[in-house]
Structure formats: C-alpha cells, structure tokens
Amino acid sequence: MVEDPVLDRVYAALADPTRRQLLEALRVGDARITDLAAPLPMTFAGVSRHVGVLEAAGLVRREVRGREHWLSLQSDGLSPARRWMDEQTEFWSSRADALSDRLRAKGKR
C-alpha cells in the first residue's frame, strides 16, 4: 500500500460532516469563521479545530483582516482526491470491461 500524507489529510478532512458543511458554506464565497460557526451546534473552539483540519488538508485558506479571520476555499485543494478517484475509476473500469469481454467470449462458445 502506498502512503500519501496529502491524500490522507484530504480524505480525513472530508470524512467529518461538520467539515463538509463548512466547505459547502464557503462555496458561495469567503466568510468569517464567526459567521460559519453561528449555525453550528458546537463551541467556537470546536469549529476552530475543524477549520484547522481543513487548513492542514489544503482545502481552505485563512486570511486575517484586522481582528477577523476569513476563510476561502482553495481551488486546488481537492485535486489529490480527484486524481486518486480518477485513477481508481480507470483501473476498475478496465477490469470490468475485461470481465465483460471474457464473459461474452465464453457465452459464444
């Protein structure tokens, strides 16, 4: 098994529903952490920890503007996950095609 720490961080970040909810909220544009935290049923410190995981995974970027912390989506943050999924899809599709061809050939005998 090949280890990929970047990919591991991305998938670990995406595994949590709260972090996915934060990412979805950021799709409309940059937002202050306080605004993102308001609708969530947890403390601000809890939201901050989730934001830290998203930052470490390269999915969001934090910018300090005065006393406020703003988050924005990192456009290429999902690239490692997308690339891995594409590789897996290509591999398994070719296997399924080969199986289909073999079964078709066997049925013609």
Residue pairs with C-beta under 8 A, 6 or more apart in sequence:
4 80
4 84
6 58
6 80
7 80
7 81
7 84
9 53
9 56
9 57
9 58
10 57
10 58
10 59
10 77
10 78
10 80
10 81
11 81
12 53
12 57
13 19
13 53
13 54
13 56
13 57
13 59
14 20
14 23
14 57
14 59
14 81
16 50
16 53
18 40
18 42
18 47
18 50
19 50
19 53
19 54
21 40
22 36
22 47
22 50
22 51
22 54
22 60
22 71
23 54
23 59
23 60
23 73
25 31
25 36
26 36
26 60
26 71
26 72
26 73
27 73
29 72
30 63
30 70
30 71
30 72
31 70
31 71
32 68
32 69
32 70
32 71
33 44
33 47
33 48
33 51
33 62
33 68
33 69
33 70
33 71
34 44
34 68
36 47
36 51
36 71
37 44
37 47
37 48
40 46
40 47
51 60
51 62
51 71
54 60
54 71
55 61
55 62
57 77
58 74
58 76
58 77
59 73
59 74
59 77
59 78
60 71
60 72
60 73
60 74
60 77
61 71
61 72
61 73
61 74
62 69
62 70
62 71
63 69
63 70
63 71
63 72
64 70
